[in-house]
Amino acid sequence: MREEYDIKKLNPRKNPYAGKLKQQVTMNMNITTIQYFKTMASESGIPYQTLINLYLDECVKERKKIQFV
């Protein structure tokens, strides 16, 4: 294996997934909410954090508004 590589000769291209990067956050959620998504996760085979992310993405795309009761 080479000890040094000439980076300029490599194929420099932009990351096609750069627009889909995620940022880690920490938040406090109700136990019932987490349990709901964990139940959905076990039924669908999709990790619960992914399901939460998909739901929040859908809310953003549809510009859903929170209804305070």
C-alpha positions in Angstrom: 0.0 0.0 0.0 1.3 3.5 -0.8 2.5 5.6 2.0 1.4 8.8 0.3 -1.5 9.6 -2.0 -1.9 12.6 -4.2 -5.3 13.9 -3.3 -5.5 16.1 -6.3 -5.4 13.1 -8.6 -8.4 11.5 -6.9 -11.9 12.0 -8.3 -13.1 15.0 -6.3 -16.9 15.1 -6.3 -19.5 16.5 -4.0 -21.2 14.2 -1.5 -24.6 13.4 -3.0 -26.0 12.9 0.5 -24.8 16.2 1.8 -28.3 17.6 1.7 -29.6 14.7 3.7 -27.2 15.0 6.7 -28.7 14.7 10.1 -27.9 16.5 13.3 -28.0 14.7 16.6 -30.3 16.3 19.3 -31.3 15.5 22.8 -34.8 16.1 23.8 -37.2 15.0 26.6 -40.3 13.2 25.4 -43.3 11.7 27.1 -42.9 8.0 27.9 -46.3 7.3 26.1 -45.0 9.0 22.9 -41.8 6.9 22.9 -43.7 3.8 23.6 -46.1 4.5 20.8 -43.2 4.8 18.3 -41.5 1.7 19.7 -44.7 -0.3 19.2 -45.0 1.1 15.6 -41.3 0.2 15.1 -41.8 -3.4 16.2 -44.8 -3.8 13.9 -43.0 -2.3 10.9 -39.4 -3.4 11.4 -38.2 0.2 11.2 -36.2 1.7 14.1 -38.3 3.9 16.3 -36.0 6.9 15.9 -36.3 6.6 12.1 -40.1 6.6 12.4 -40.0 9.7 14.6 -37.8 11.4 12.0 -40.0 10.3 9.1 -43.1 11.7 10.9 -41.4 15.0 11.7 -40.3 15.3 8.0 -43.9 14.7 6.9 -45.0 17.5 9.3 -42.5 19.8 7.8 -43.4 19.0 4.2 -47.1 19.3 4.8 -46.5 22.4 7.0 -48.7 21.0 9.7 -49.6 23.4 12.5 -49.7 22.5 16.2 -53.2 22.8 17.6 -53.1 23.9 21.3 -56.1 22.7 23.2 
